[in-house]
Amino acid sequence: MDCLFCRIIAGEIPSNKVYEDESMLAFHDINPEAPVHVLVIPKTHIPSMDGVSAENSACVAKIFEKIPHIARLAGITNGYRVISNCGEDAAQSVQHLHFHILGGKKLPEHIV
């Protein structure tokens, strides 16, 4: 298994978990871009947003239903930003669908 996030899901690589259930894992980013920077990943390997389909979109919907709860668990109280990079031109560094939750301070308007 060469996918970094699949190895984190399998417990081969440790993570600082914020939330976990049967379909997703949320953990603190090791290179935070904000005071609070959490990654949320589906446990099903989906390479990127381009890989979302009718067969797997339910797990993505569940992630978006849980993001407000995960943000609160991480201590974000006054708003947050959700970002997903897709593909080389967007600087997607891990080929496993993931969502960045950024918060913990007033973010600049042009972070993306």
C-alpha positions as CSV (number, residue, x, y, z in Angstrom):
1,M,0.0,0.0,0.0
2,D,1.8,3.2,-1.2
3,C,-1.0,5.7,-0.3
4,L,0.1,7.7,2.8
5,F,-3.5,8.3,3.9
6,C,-4.5,4.6,3.5
7,R,-1.5,3.8,5.7
8,I,-2.7,6.3,8.3
9,I,-6.2,4.7,8.2
10,A,-4.6,1.2,8.7
11,G,-2.7,2.5,11.7
12,E,0.7,1.9,10.1
13,I,1.5,5.7,10.5
14,P,0.4,7.5,13.7
15,S,-1.9,10.5,13.5
16,N,-3.3,13.0,16.0
17,K,-7.0,12.1,15.6
18,V,-9.8,14.5,16.0
19,Y,-12.6,12.2,14.9
20,E,-13.1,8.8,13.5
21,D,-16.0,6.6,12.5
22,E,-16.6,3.7,10.2
23,S,-16.3,5.8,7.0
24,M,-13.9,8.7,7.8
25,L,-10.9,9.8,9.8
26,A,-10.1,13.4,10.8
27,F,-6.7,14.3,12.1
28,H,-4.4,17.3,12.7
29,D,-2.2,18.2,9.7
30,I,1.5,17.9,10.5
31,N,2.3,21.1,8.6
32,P,-0.5,23.4,9.6
33,E,-1.4,26.4,7.5
34,A,-3.6,27.9,10.3
35,P,-3.8,27.6,14.1
36,V,-6.2,24.8,13.6
37,H,-5.7,22.6,10.5
38,V,-7.5,19.3,10.3
39,L,-7.6,16.9,7.4
40,V,-10.7,14.8,6.8
41,I,-10.4,11.7,4.7
42,P,-12.7,8.9,3.6
43,K,-11.7,5.5,4.6
44,T,-12.5,4.3,1.1
45,H,-9.6,5.2,-1.2
46,I,-10.8,7.8,-3.7
47,P,-7.9,9.4,-5.5
48,S,-9.3,12.9,-5.8
49,M,-12.5,14.9,-6.4
50,D,-12.3,13.5,-9.9
51,G,-12.9,10.1,-8.5
52,V,-16.2,10.9,-6.8
53,S,-19.0,8.9,-8.4
54,A,-22.5,7.7,-7.8
55,E,-21.0,4.6,-6.1
56,N,-19.0,6.5,-3.5
57,S,-20.6,9.9,-3.2
58,A,-22.5,8.9,0.0
59,C,-19.2,8.8,1.9
60,V,-18.4,12.3,0.7
61,A,-21.8,13.6,1.7
62,K,-21.3,12.1,5.1
63,I,-18.0,13.9,5.5
64,F,-19.7,17.2,4.7
65,E,-22.4,16.4,7.2
66,K,-19.7,15.8,9.9
67,I,-17.4,18.8,9.1
68,P,-19.2,21.2,11.5
69,H,-19.0,18.7,14.3
70,I,-15.3,18.0,13.5
71,A,-14.5,21.7,13.5
72,R,-16.1,22.1,16.9
73,L,-14.2,19.1,18.3
74,A,-11.0,20.8,17.0
75,G,-11.8,24.0,18.9
76,I,-12.9,26.1,16.0
77,T,-15.6,28.5,17.3
78,N,-15.8,31.4,14.9
79,G,-15.8,30.1,11.4
80,Y,-13.6,27.9,9.2
81,R,-12.6,27.3,5.6
82,V,-12.8,23.9,3.8
83,I,-10.5,23.3,0.9
84,S,-9.8,20.3,-1.4
85,N,-7.1,20.3,-3.9
86,C,-7.6,18.2,-7.1
87,G,-4.8,17.3,-9.4
88,E,-1.3,18.5,-10.1
89,D,-2.1,22.1,-11.0
90,A,-4.0,22.5,-7.7
91,A,-1.0,21.1,-5.8
92,Q,-2.7,17.9,-4.6
93,S,0.2,16.3,-2.7
94,V,-1.5,13.0,-1.6
95,Q,-3.5,11.1,-4.1
96,H,-6.3,10.3,-1.7
97,L,-9.4,12.6,-1.5
98,H,-9.0,14.9,1.5
99,F,-10.5,18.0,2.9
100,H,-8.6,20.7,4.8
101,I,-10.5,22.4,7.6
102,L,-8.7,25.6,8.5
103,G,-9.6,28.0,11.3
104,G,-8.6,29.2,14.8
105,K,-8.1,32.8,13.6
106,K,-9.4,35.3,11.1
107,L,-8.2,33.9,7.8
108,P,-7.0,36.2,5.0
109,E,-9.5,36.6,2.1
110,H,-7.0,35.3,-0.4
111,I,-5.8,32.1,1.2
112,V,-6.9,30.2,-2.0
